[in-house]
Amino acid sequence: MNKDTLIGFVLIGLVLIGFSWYNQPSKEEAEAYQHQQDSIAAVQKDLQVKQQIAEAERKAQAEAAAKGDTTSLFHAALNGESKPVVLKNEKVELTFDTKGGTISKAVIKGFENREDKMDVTLFDEKTQQMKFMLAGKTENIITSDLYFTPSNVTDSTLTMTAAAGNGGAIVLNYTLGKDYLLHFSLQAQGLAGIFAPNYQTLDLEWGEKARQQEKGFTFENRYSTLTYKEKDGGTDYLSETSEKVNENIEEVLDWVAFKNQFFSAALISKDDFAANSLMSSIPQEKGSGFLKQFNAKMKTAFDPTGVRPSEFEMYIGPNDFRLIKDVEEQSTFGKDLDLEQLVYLGWPLFRIINRWFTLYVFDWLTGFGLNMGIVLILITLLLKAITFPMVKKSYMSSAKMRVLKPKLDEATKQYDKPEDQMQKQQAMMQLYSQYGVSPLSGCLPMLIQMPIWIAMFNFVPNAIQLRRQAFLWIDDLSTYDPIVEWQTNIWGIGDHLSLTCILFCVSNILYSMMTMRQQKDQMVGQQAEQMKMMQWMMYLMPVMFFFMFNDYSSGLNFYYFISLFMSAAIMWTLRKTTNDAKLLAILEARYKENKNNPKKQSGLAARLEAMQKQADQMRNERTRR
């Protein structure tokens, strides 16, 4: 392998280092960590004070209403009893509270929780609140302060009514679909006179303290975000690592979602959420049982006459790409919601690979009812089979360079001085060209596999099918598989050692050794010395991967381990089945065909010759001067 190939490996290494660095917290984020912890407490304290003030005001209004003070239009609705009302189907169970009239608890059925019990509680009345706020001429109406009367109650329908003193009412209508989609609306009946003539918007505030649902806090937290979709645009999210408080989102939005790694609650507005929504995402401390405190303050259309209700939909369910696309078709809003973006599949190139290849193969293999570990092995085998022709071609190019090494040593031995390196490269390229060898193809296997590796890096951690799935010694393919755990958090390692991560890193070192040995066999002159300088990087990368992947899912580490193992097996098999003598005879025959054409050069050889001539001209010019 020549200097250009080495440069290629350096660039690949830099890409890997940059990719590793990109996925680590920045220096600013690390420096802001202490400030983050202090501000979390300050924000929570501020919220607590506001809640106390609001509760005091509500009690004062309730006491005034009890004494016969009817100055508040909704004085009768300020008193009542908090009662739960449940809507349910085979997939979810949603609890609504008559105090506030909105959803207070969501249970997703059919999935195990952290305690190995069935059904996942996404949120409850202590960790989630939704309220609507209307600004009247003389008073503000806040639904969370009102007691609603339930009616039309079935497993799938519910009407919540807060009566006003003038005979009007605020009405919330809910309809639960066949699986994970809830449709609801807010309507003001008989209240047109209490609003200003130009009043056309309502305020909505939604907050949730996202629970930790998986074993690995750090890994799950990395994939838990406040995500939103711009109208007629793409999706975006608040930083998953740093604190964001009242971040102004200037775009008009279709929906906002509080997303965990494998489950989400997404709120959709038929009439969009107006520009300049305020979003907050505050990371929580490890061990608290929570990941982040989410909050969204939004505005949407409101008809004070009550003719047209404000309509919403809410997806409460798993982050399953195919399932979400099916549920989205049940929406009655006629929008291209693109809710499947809640399942992150990577940047555009890698998303294309995952969207149009990995997903289909994964669905096909899981359709046979195979264990998820077997599915990962079969996907690896299929990818290796697809890339094998290119890998073999690349290996044969390296093998040709290996058998030509003695001839290259002989042809270039006179160019030992540093100033002769250009001539040496030119002579090597000329010889390669005459033997029909391309030295630049030695890096091809790595270049082929890099997009696939990165695509799987994005796919596996977001595949809910791996959640709680056991394979061999692994209890859960979606999180780490510890062989040793301890209580103290060690920087860069955490509180455990993951066996699949160790296997991946060890296999990476062994594969690097095989690759280095193969490259060394084809090095000429000083290239072998240069290769020694490259070895440290080749062995350093697996160490870097350990610190990066120790917290990652065992399924991803297992895939990388199997992929490297198979790559090593392919390389070993090709080496054993390649007859160097026959290969050299083929090259000699090709050389004889080209020996009568001494000017036959590759493009690189021609460029090197041109550079050499230019260097000679400059040297001669300096000599004359």
ABEGO torsion letter per residue (X at the ends): XBAAAAAAAAAAAAAAAAAAAAABBBAAAAAAAAAAAAAAAAAAAAAAAAAAAAAAAAAAAAAAAAAGBAABAAAAAABEBBBBBBBBBAABBBBBBABGGBBABBBBBGBBBAAGBBEBBABBAAABBBBBBBBBAABBBBAAABBBBBBGBBAABBBBBBBBAAGBBBBBBBBBBABABBBBBBBBBGAAAABBAABABBBBBBBBBBBBABABAAAAAAABBBBBBBBGBBBBBBBAABBBBGBBBABBBABBBBBBAABBBBBBBAAEBBBGBBBBBBBBBBGAGBABBBBBBBBBBBBAAGABBBBBBBBBBBBBAAAAAAAAAABAAGBBAGAAAABBAEBAAAAAAAAAAAAAAAAAAAAAGBBAAAAAAAAAAAAAAAAAAAAAAAAAAAAAAAAAAAAAAAAAAABABAAAAAAAAAAAAAAAAAAGBBAAAAAAAAAAAAAAAAAAAAAAAABAAABGBBBEABABAABBBBABBBABBBBGAEABBBAAAAAAAAAAAAAAAAAAAAAAAABBEAAAAAAAAAAAAAAAAAAAAAAAAAABBAAAAAAAAAAAAAAAAAAAAAAAABBAAAAAAAAAAAAAAAAABAABBBAAAAAAAAAAAAAAAAAAAAAAX
